[in-house]
Amino acid sequence: MRIFGLNNADAFVYLDALALVSAFYALFQTKETSVLIFPLQSIGNEPLIDFNDDILL
């Protein structure tokens, strides 16, 4: 069986990586840390990316 055009082993590696990325993203969902993590994308104290909004991936 192939998932996303990959064989089983590659697909599970891909899904594990996706889970790690989403877990890391969930750690930094506050505006305060988003200013620290994305200093180039913030204007003053207001980040351009609002992590409190619902983002559809």
TABEL-V164326 format. One record per pair of residues at least 4 apart in sequence whose C-alpha atoms are under 7 Angstrom apart, sorted by sequence separation. I is the first residue (numbers start at 1). J is the second residue. D is the distance in Angstrom with one decimal. If there is no record, write none. Layout:
i & j & d
I & J & D
I & J & D
This chain:
i & j & d
2 & 6 & 5.2
3 & 7 & 6.4
6 & 10 & 5.8
7 & 11 & 6.0
8 & 12 & 6.3
9 & 13 & 6.3
10 & 14 & 6.1
11 & 15 & 6.1
12 & 16 & 6.0
13 & 17 & 6.2
14 & 18 & 6.2
15 & 19 & 6.2
16 & 20 & 6.3
17 & 21 & 6.2
18 & 22 & 6.2
19 & 23 & 6.1
20 & 24 & 6.1
21 & 25 & 6.0
22 & 26 & 6.1
23 & 27 & 6.6
25 & 29 & 6.7
30 & 34 & 6.2
31 & 35 & 6.3
32 & 36 & 6.8
33 & 37 & 6.0
34 & 38 & 5.7
35 & 39 & 5.4
38 & 42 & 6.6
42 & 46 & 5.8
43 & 47 & 6.0
2 & 7 & 4.7
3 & 8 & 6.9
6 & 11 & 5.6
28 & 33 & 6.0
29 & 34 & 7.0
42 & 47 & 3.9
1 & 7 & 6.6
2 & 8 & 6.1
28 & 34 & 6.4
41 & 47 & 6.2
42 & 48 & 5.4
1 & 8 & 6.6
35 & 42 & 6.1
41 & 48 & 5.8
3 & 11 & 5.9
35 & 45 & 6.9
35 & 47 & 5.8
34 & 47 & 6.8
31 & 50 & 6.8
31 & 51 & 6.5
30 & 51 & 6.3
29 & 51 & 5.1
30 & 52 & 6.8
29 & 52 & 6.6
